[in-house]
């Protein structure tokens, strides 16, 4: 359903506070199972945005230390940083 130029679909929230993203939106956004989503409370509703979009928007705004330049993504960077942190503590 199109309303105000946007795709709109009704989704039901389960007892586990989950809902299903419609296939058309899932495909249009290029989402994959396991992708992280940023959930923002906005104007009495929720806004969902793929974390990859956020990372792309922020790319270059945060300086990554040279020792972490080999990280594939933010999850990999966090693993490397944690490993380094705990090595220093022992």
PyMOL commands that set and color helices and strands:
alter all, ss='L'
color gray80, all
select helices_A, chain A and resi 23-28+51-58+66-68+74-89
alter helices_A, ss='H'
color red, helices_A
select strands_A, chain A and resi 2-3+6-7+37-42+45-50
alter strands_A, ss='S'
color yellow, strands_A
deselect
rebuild
show_as cartoon
